[in-house]
Amino acid sequence: MEYSPPPLFKQGAPARVKVTVFAFISIVLLMVDARMHALDTVRQVAGTVLYPLQVAALVPRDALASMGSYFSSISSLKQEVRDLQIAQVAVAEKLQQAQLQTAENAQLRKLMGAREHVPVKTMLSEILYDARDSSSRKIVLDRGTQQGVALGQPVIDNAGVVGQVTRVFPFTAEVTLLTDREQAIPVQVLRNGLRSVAYGRGQSGTLDLRFVAPNADIQIGDVLITSGLDGVYPAGLAVAKVSKVENSAAGAFGGVVCQPLAGIDRNRHLLIITSLPQLPERPPEEAPLPTRKNLPKMTPIKEGAGTPAGVDAPKGAAAPVAAKAPAAPARGAARPAARTPAAHPPAAPAAPKEPTR
């Protein structure tokens, strides 16, 4: 295929001449601009006029660059958000641990304060877990026989009585809480000293005073403390507060519902009372009175033996016959022969015969 120049270059002077002319003009303009700086104004005007065209020409490039930076910034922001979320979770966990430690420290301070005011020896323990039986109210502590825990020892916190040790293992101990149905504790009203026994009510988390007279002096808000009469709980420990009183004139007993003062379901650390105050020994029991079966047998009364004066003869026994003096013989009658009492004893009266049927 034959190549031919465009029609523009075929008109007028030859192409070589045109190139030479334009090259000469360019060299002249360069020399004038370099020597006299006469084209600065022209250059500024041309730049001002051509600036919008330059901006329009650069729009595609700027759009591609901004698009790339947009997607890169989105990915970096997503990564930063993930890092911040992980950091937030870690900080939240540390904050929860700090709050838990703060609460434990506050409770331990309260326990230490209560430990100083309790006049008995105590041991600090921590709750490991609840008992497996969901129908009972029991917990397991991290102290056992190796640490000196014994069966029946009371467990308290800074507010009052929590329960009692009912099972002991070498390194753990099971505590029955105060609100368990099988748990009872002797108490007395702090206001007037009225004594009673508080029983647990199970899952309701409250206590019940049973066998209380309907007219007993118990009011809502009364504080119940341990009476110490059982020899297990020291006297004066806070137990519960009366929350409900039901006095029924028709019934034989009134109903009293109490709310425990101790943190039975809230605390993590508890105190085990390992020593109790020395109480005087109980007095010896009296000898039992002899029963009718153990009475000594009475000796039978011999026949003819007289009863002492002032004592009635036993029922069914024959009354002794009184000895009569012999009557004086009549004048002219023969005197009977004398008889000695030993030879002829007085005859006893004949016993009455039983009637024949």
Kinemage of the C-alpha trace (Angstrom):
@kinemage 1
@onewidth
@group {chain A} dominant
@subgroup {mainchain}
@vectorlist {calphas} color= white
{ca met a 1} P 0.000 0.000 0.000
{ca glu a 2} L 1.418 3.358 -1.022
{ca tyr a 3} L 1.697 5.946 1.719
{ca ser a 4} L 0.864 9.562 0.950
{ca pro a 5} L 0.999 12.629 3.270
{ca pro a 6} L -2.226 14.256 4.425
{ca pro a 7} L -3.776 16.986 2.266
{ca leu a 8} L -2.709 19.715 4.733
{ca phe a 9} L 0.915 19.079 4.057
{ca lys a 10} L 0.389 18.959 0.296
{ca gln a 11} L -0.755 22.565 0.148
{ca gly a 12} L 1.559 25.563 0.121
{ca ala a 13} L 5.278 25.323 0.658
{ca pro a 14} L 7.034 22.048 1.060
{ca ala a 15} L 7.167 20.437 4.490
{ca arg a 16} L 10.889 20.899 4.939
{ca val a 17} L 10.525 24.611 4.439
{ca lys a 18} L 7.752 24.798 6.997
{ca val a 19} L 9.754 22.859 9.583
{ca thr a 20} L 12.725 25.097 9.060
{ca val a 21} L 10.638 28.282 9.427
{ca phe a 22} L 8.928 27.117 12.607
{ca ala a 23} L 12.210 25.945 14.118
{ca phe a 24} L 13.776 29.331 13.438
{ca ile a 25} L 10.828 31.112 15.037
{ca ser a 26} L 11.121 28.902 18.113
{ca ile a 27} L 14.823 29.618 18.466
{ca val a 28} L 14.190 33.353 18.193
{ca leu a 29} L 11.461 33.243 20.841
{ca leu a 30} L 13.712 31.288 23.181
{ca met a 31} L 16.505 33.801 22.798
{ca val a 32} L 14.178 36.790 23.280
{ca asp a 33} L 12.595 35.183 26.382
{ca ala a 34} L 15.954 34.265 27.829
{ca arg a 35} L 17.551 37.637 27.214
{ca met a 36} L 14.739 40.170 27.672
{ca his a 37} L 12.028 38.201 29.548
{ca ala a 38} L 9.434 39.604 27.223
{ca leu a 39} L 7.215 36.504 27.193
{ca asp a 40} L 6.529 36.242 30.956
{ca thr a 41} L 3.235 38.056 30.627
{ca val a 42} L 2.236 35.936 27.670
{ca arg a 43} L 3.141 32.828 29.589
{ca gln a 44} L 1.044 33.856 32.618
{ca val a 45} L -1.950 34.671 30.461
{ca ala a 46} L -1.625 31.379 28.653
{ca gly a 47} L -1.301 29.456 31.926
{ca thr a 48} L -4.357 31.168 33.350
{ca val a 49} L -6.381 30.444 30.258
{ca leu a 50} L -5.231 26.851 30.021
{ca tyr a 51} L -5.584 26.003 33.789
{ca pro a 52} L -9.229 24.821 33.573
{ca leu a 53} L -8.260 22.599 30.702
{ca gln a 54} L -5.406 21.192 32.748
{ca val a 55} L -7.710 20.478 35.707
{ca ala a 56} L -10.237 18.812 33.418
{ca ala a 57} L -7.489 16.717 31.898
{ca leu a 58} L -6.247 15.647 35.348
{ca val a 59} L -9.683 14.599 36.656
{ca pro a 60} L -9.422 10.944 35.534
{ca arg a 61} L -6.008 10.596 37.140
{ca asp a 62} L -7.171 12.176 40.404
{ca ala a 63} L -10.304 10.020 40.389
{ca leu a 64} L -8.284 6.829 40.036
{ca ala a 65} L -5.886 7.927 42.780
{ca ser a 66} L -8.690 8.890 45.173
{ca met a 67} L -10.501 5.627 44.465
{ca gly a 68} L -7.416 3.635 45.379
{ca ser a 69} L -6.876 5.662 48.554
{ca tyr a 70} L -10.581 5.250 49.421
{ca phe a 71} L -10.457 1.481 49.275
{ca ser a 72} L -7.139 1.355 51.103
{ca ser a 73} L -8.469 3.675 53.809
{ca ile a 74} L -11.579 1.465 54.197
{ca ser a 75} L -9.476 -1.647 54.687
{ca ser a 76} L -7.184 0.140 57.138
{ca leu a 77} L -10.201 1.483 59.054
{ca lys a 78} L -11.709 -1.977 59.245
{ca gln a 79} L -8.466 -3.370 60.607
{ca glu a 80} L -8.280 -0.532 63.095
{ca val a 81} L -11.870 -1.195 64.192
{ca arg a 82} L -11.057 -4.880 64.737
{ca asp a 83} L -8.006 -3.973 66.775
{ca leu a 84} L -10.027 -1.508 68.833
{ca gln a 85} L -12.728 -4.102 69.472
{ca ile a 86} L -10.154 -6.629 70.660
{ca ala a 87} L -8.589 -3.989 72.866
{ca gln a 88} L -12.031 -3.030 74.186
{ca val a 89} L -12.798 -6.643 75.112
{ca ala a 90} L -9.460 -6.940 76.898
{ca val a 91} L -10.027 -3.657 78.729
{ca ala a 92} L -13.593 -4.699 79.644
{ca glu a 93} L -12.292 -7.993 81.028
{ca lys a 94} L -9.662 -6.178 83.054
{ca leu a 95} L -12.296 -3.716 84.246
{ca gln a 96} L -14.566 -6.552 85.375
{ca gln a 97} L -11.679 -8.209 87.165
{ca ala a 98} L -10.818 -4.915 88.807
{ca gln a 99} L -14.431 -4.424 89.880
{ca leu a 100} L -14.568 -7.987 91.216
{ca gln a 101} L -11.325 -7.483 93.113
{ca thr a 102} L -12.614 -4.188 94.470
{ca ala a 103} L -15.807 -5.851 95.685
{ca glu a 104} L -13.819 -8.741 97.189
{ca asn a 105} L -11.463 -6.320 98.894
{ca ala a 106} L -14.414 -4.411 100.346
{ca gln a 107} L -15.987 -7.631 101.592
{ca leu a 108} L -12.667 -8.862 103.005
{ca arg a 109} L -12.258 -5.574 104.839
{ca lys a 110} L -15.739 -6.008 106.303
{ca leu a 111} L -14.918 -9.603 107.264
{ca met a 112} L -11.715 -8.495 108.933
{ca gly a 113} L -13.669 -5.880 110.845
{ca ala a 114} L -16.267 -8.449 111.878
{ca arg a 115} L -13.493 -10.882 112.804
{ca glu a 116} L -12.106 -8.379 115.285
{ca his a 117} L -15.493 -7.875 116.956
{ca val a 118} L -16.432 -11.573 117.215
{ca pro a 119} L -15.170 -12.916 120.583
{ca val a 120} L -14.252 -16.318 119.146
{ca lys a 121} L -11.616 -17.750 116.827
{ca thr a 122} L -12.551 -17.724 113.133
{ca met a 123} L -11.111 -18.991 109.840
{ca leu a 124} L -11.412 -17.288 106.450
{ca ser a 125} L -12.755 -19.482 103.629
{ca glu a 126} L -13.894 -19.137 100.009
{ca ile a 127} L -16.961 -20.610 98.334
{ca leu a 128} L -16.002 -23.113 95.638
{ca tyr a 129} L -19.418 -24.028 94.242
{ca asp a 130} L -23.006 -24.828 95.185
{ca ala a 131} L -24.127 -28.297 96.124
{ca arg a 132} L -25.433 -30.613 93.414
{ca asp a 133} L -28.855 -31.030 95.010
{ca ser a 134} L -30.977 -28.201 93.628
{ca ser a 135} L -33.722 -28.761 96.205
{ca ser a 136} L -31.399 -27.998 99.134
{ca arg a 137} L -29.617 -24.832 100.131
{ca lys a 138} L -25.972 -25.843 100.506
{ca ile a 139} L -22.534 -24.601 99.483
{ca val a 140} L -19.015 -26.069 99.488
{ca leu a 141} L -16.043 -24.228 101.026
{ca asp a 142} L -12.312 -24.652 100.394
{ca arg a 143} L -11.497 -25.665 103.978
{ca gly a 144} L -11.609 -29.162 105.468
{ca thr a 145} L -10.321 -31.318 108.278
{ca gln a 146} L -6.733 -30.597 107.249
{ca gln a 147} L -7.337 -26.936 108.143
{ca gly a 148} L -9.168 -27.693 111.411
{ca val a 149} L -12.798 -27.585 110.280
{ca ala a 150} L -15.114 -29.784 112.349
{ca leu a 151} L -18.699 -30.925 112.016
{ca gly a 152} L -21.309 -28.492 113.350
{ca gln a 153} L -19.207 -25.319 113.274
{ca pro a 154} L -21.154 -22.107 112.474
{ca val a 155} L -20.424 -20.046 109.345
{ca ile a 156} L -20.917 -16.255 109.333
{ca asp a 157} L -20.138 -13.155 107.302
{ca asn a 158} L -19.860 -9.491 108.206
{ca ala a 159} L -23.675 -9.122 108.450
{ca gly a 160} L -24.737 -12.235 110.363
{ca val a 161} L -25.140 -15.999 110.406
{ca val a 162} L -24.939 -17.849 107.076
{ca gly a 163} L -25.258 -21.497 108.064
{ca gln a 164} L -23.590 -24.481 109.685
{ca val a 165} L -21.035 -27.098 108.607
{ca thr a 166} L -22.912 -30.366 108.058
{ca arg a 167} L -20.348 -32.462 106.152
{ca val a 168} L -16.551 -32.364 106.351
{ca phe a 169} L -13.957 -33.750 103.939
{ca pro a 170} L -10.146 -33.562 104.058
{ca phe a 171} L -9.918 -30.409 101.934
{ca thr a 172} L -13.514 -29.190 101.599
{ca ala a 173} L -16.559 -28.718 103.795
{ca glu a 174} L -20.270 -28.628 102.999
{ca val a 175} L -22.316 -25.895 104.658
{ca thr a 176} L -26.104 -26.000 105.007
{ca leu a 177} L -27.442 -22.490 104.666
{ca leu a 178} L -29.757 -20.905 107.182
{ca thr a 179} L -32.663 -20.960 104.739
{ca asp a 180} L -32.593 -24.730 104.154
{ca arg a 181} L -35.748 -26.587 105.162
{ca glu a 182} L -33.843 -28.885 107.517
{ca gln a 183} L -31.992 -26.083 109.289
{ca ala a 184} L -33.141 -24.532 112.583
{ca ile a 185} L -31.513 -21.993 114.885
{ca pro a 186} L -32.599 -20.707 118.315
{ca val a 187} L -33.090 -16.933 118.236
{ca gln a 188} L -34.432 -14.139 120.372
{ca val a 189} L -35.894 -10.753 119.578
{ca leu a 190} L -33.326 -8.027 120.210
{ca arg a 191} L -35.991 -5.540 121.321
{ca asn a 192} L -37.587 -7.530 124.138
{ca gly a 193} L -35.578 -10.774 124.443
{ca leu a 194} L -38.438 -13.062 123.364
{ca arg a 195} L -37.000 -16.483 122.525
{ca ser a 196} L -38.053 -18.696 119.636
{ca val a 197} L -36.663 -21.024 116.955
{ca ala a 198} L -36.212 -19.978 113.310
{ca tyr a 199} L -36.634 -22.571 110.550
{ca gly a 200} L -35.609 -22.273 106.909
{ca arg a 201} L -38.237 -22.123 104.170
{ca gly a 202} L -36.208 -23.557 101.281
{ca gln a 203} L -36.127 -21.891 97.874
{ca ser a 204} L -37.977 -18.778 99.060
{ca gly a 205} L -34.823 -17.662 100.860
{ca thr a 206} L -36.628 -16.654 104.055
{ca leu a 207} L -37.011 -17.920 107.627
{ca asp a 208} L -40.075 -18.878 109.619
{ca leu a 209} L -40.758 -18.603 113.359
{ca arg a 210} L -42.943 -21.548 114.294
{ca phe a 211} L -45.036 -22.193 117.375
{ca val a 212} L -45.338 -18.496 118.246
{ca ala a 213} L -48.329 -17.405 120.299
{ca pro a 214} L -50.786 -15.201 118.365
{ca asn a 215} L -50.404 -12.410 120.929
{ca ala a 216} L -46.572 -12.576 121.035
{ca asp a 217} L -44.822 -9.192 121.124
{ca ile a 218} L -43.196 -9.375 117.666
{ca gln a 219} L -43.333 -6.456 115.230
{ca ile a 220} L -42.268 -5.900 111.640
{ca gly a 221} L -38.679 -4.678 111.599
{ca asp a 222} L -37.562 -6.505 114.758
{ca val a 223} L -34.041 -7.889 114.562
{ca leu a 224} L -33.460 -11.512 115.562
{ca ile a 225} L -30.146 -12.569 117.090
{ca thr a 226} L -28.777 -15.898 118.259
{ca ser a 227} L -29.711 -16.757 121.814
{ca gly a 228} L -26.770 -19.114 122.369
{ca leu a 229} L -28.946 -21.647 124.211
{ca asp a 230} L -28.021 -24.487 121.865
{ca gly a 231} L -24.302 -24.256 122.600
{ca val a 232} L -23.471 -24.137 118.856
{ca tyr a 233} L -23.971 -20.509 117.812
{ca pro a 234} L -22.428 -17.788 119.986
{ca ala a 235} L -24.990 -15.459 121.497
{ca gly a 236} L -25.545 -12.054 119.917
{ca leu a 237} L -24.979 -12.836 116.214
{ca ala a 238} L -27.448 -11.184 113.842
{ca val a 239} L -29.743 -13.666 112.101
{ca ala a 240} L -32.732 -12.025 110.383
{ca lys a 241} L -35.234 -9.179 110.369
{ca val a 242} L -38.981 -9.674 110.717
{ca ser a 243} L -40.701 -8.868 107.426
{ca lys a 244} L -44.226 -10.215 107.954
{ca val a 245} L -46.389 -10.973 110.999
{ca glu a 246} L -49.676 -12.881 110.780
{ca asn a 247} L -51.728 -12.945 113.980
{ca ser a 248} L -54.788 -15.179 113.724
{ca ala a 249} L -57.122 -15.230 116.702
{ca ala a 250} L -58.678 -18.482 115.506
{ca gly a 251} L -55.394 -20.383 115.228
{ca ala a 252} L -53.256 -21.689 118.054
{ca phe a 253} L -50.048 -20.135 116.697
{ca gly a 254} L -49.129 -17.007 114.733
{ca gly a 255} L -47.046 -16.828 111.577
{ca val a 256} L -43.832 -14.782 111.456
{ca val a 257} L -41.710 -14.532 108.271
{ca cys a 258} L -38.137 -13.191 108.492
{ca gln a 259} L -35.556 -12.055 105.946
{ca pro a 260} L -31.931 -13.137 106.577
{ca leu a 261} L -29.495 -10.307 107.227
{ca ala a 262} L -26.412 -12.174 105.972
{ca gly a 263} L -25.463 -12.219 102.294
{ca ile a 264} L -26.408 -15.850 101.766
{ca asp a 265} L -26.538 -15.583 97.952
{ca arg a 266} L -24.094 -12.712 97.409
{ca asn a 267} L -20.778 -13.152 99.196
{ca arg a 268} L -17.746 -15.130 97.981
{ca his a 269} L -15.768 -15.271 101.233
{ca leu a 270} L -17.070 -16.412 104.625
{ca leu a 271} L -15.823 -16.929 108.171
{ca ile a 272} L -15.912 -20.322 109.921
{ca ile a 273} L -16.136 -20.134 113.716
{ca thr a 274} L -13.625 -22.721 114.911
{ca ser a 275} L -13.936 -22.164 118.665
{ca leu a 276} L -16.924 -21.485 120.887
{ca pro a 277} L -17.007 -19.668 124.244
{ca gln a 278} L -16.569 -21.920 127.246
{ca leu a 279} L -19.897 -22.639 128.905
{ca pro a 280} L -20.324 -24.110 132.394
{ca glu a 281} L -21.091 -27.776 132.517
{ca arg a 282} L -24.671 -28.907 132.748
{ca pro a 283} L -25.839 -29.997 136.209
{ca pro a 284} L -26.190 -33.756 136.707
{ca glu a 285} L -29.588 -35.204 135.982
{ca glu a 286} L -31.829 -36.208 138.902
{ca ala a 287} L -32.393 -39.876 139.640
{ca pro a 288} L -35.645 -41.116 138.108
{ca leu a 289} L -38.545 -41.636 140.494
{ca pro a 290} L -39.454 -45.303 141.122
{ca thr a 291} L -42.376 -46.488 139.096
{ca arg a 292} L -45.209 -48.675 140.374
{ca lys a 293} L -43.482 -51.730 138.989
{ca asn a 294} L -40.301 -51.008 140.960
{ca leu a 295} L -42.012 -50.481 144.342
{ca pro a 296} L -40.909 -52.942 147.084
{ca lys a 297} L -43.325 -55.738 147.879
{ca met a 298} L -45.382 -55.380 151.043
{ca thr a 299} L -45.134 -58.158 153.607
{ca pro a 300} L -48.448 -59.879 154.338
{ca ile a 301} L -50.094 -59.226 157.702
{ca lys a 302} L -50.267 -62.282 159.912
{ca glu a 303} L -53.619 -63.426 161.172
{ca gly a 304} L -54.385 -62.336 164.715
{ca ala a 305} L -51.781 -59.578 164.653
{ca gly a 306} L -53.235 -56.334 165.860
{ca thr a 307} L -53.000 -53.095 163.875
{ca pro a 308} L -51.429 -50.106 165.537
{ca ala a 309} L -53.612 -47.355 166.810
{ca gly a 310} L -54.690 -44.803 164.262
{ca val a 311} L -54.067 -47.102 161.270
{ca asp a 312} L -56.997 -48.643 159.424
{ca ala a 313} L -56.878 -52.308 158.655
{ca pro a 314} L -56.223 -53.184 155.040
{ca lys a 315} L -59.223 -53.812 152.863
{ca gly a 316} L -60.236 -57.480 152.764
{ca ala a 317} L -58.189 -58.454 155.856
{ca ala a 318} L -59.951 -60.059 158.838
{ca ala a 319} L -60.213 -57.790 161.825
{ca pro a 320} L -58.586 -59.177 164.976
{ca val a 321} L -60.907 -60.240 167.751
{ca ala a 322} L -60.507 -58.219 170.929
{ca ala a 323} L -59.794 -60.302 174.025
{ca lys a 324} L -62.656 -60.103 176.484
{ca ala a 325} L -62.310 -60.537 180.239
{ca pro a 326} L -64.051 -63.632 181.584
{ca ala a 327} L -67.432 -62.926 183.120
{ca ala a 328} L -67.782 -63.400 186.846
{ca pro a 329} L -69.593 -66.679 187.704
{ca ala a 330} L -72.974 -66.449 189.192
{ca arg a 331} L -73.509 -67.139 192.825
{ca gly a 332} L -73.763 -70.811 193.532
{ca ala a 333} L -72.443 -71.820 190.072
{ca ala a 334} L -69.444 -74.015 189.751
{ca arg a 335} L -66.206 -72.240 188.865
{ca pro a 336} L -64.812 -73.489 185.542
{ca ala a 337} L -61.372 -74.902 185.379
{ca ala a 338} L -58.584 -72.484 184.615
{ca arg a 339} L -57.058 -72.740 181.122
{ca thr a 340} L -53.810 -71.294 179.994
{ca pro a 341} L -53.867 -69.154 176.874
{ca ala a 342} L -50.934 -71.076 175.391
{ca ala a 343} L -52.787 -74.370 175.583
{ca his a 344} L -55.994 -73.038 174.130
{ca pro a 345} L -55.508 -69.973 171.868
{ca pro a 346} L -58.559 -67.917 171.003
{ca ala a 347} L -60.345 -69.225 167.963
{ca ala a 348} L -60.289 -67.016 164.850
{ca pro a 349} L -63.638 -66.146 163.330
{ca ala a 350} L -64.602 -68.397 160.484
{ca ala a 351} L -64.244 -66.938 157.010
{ca pro a 352} L -67.536 -66.460 155.205
{ca lys a 353} L -68.280 -69.148 152.678
{ca glu a 354} L -68.605 -68.233 149.046
{ca pro a 355} L -72.110 -68.742 147.718
{ca thr a 356} L -72.437 -71.635 145.342
{ca arg a 357} L -73.502 -70.847 141.856
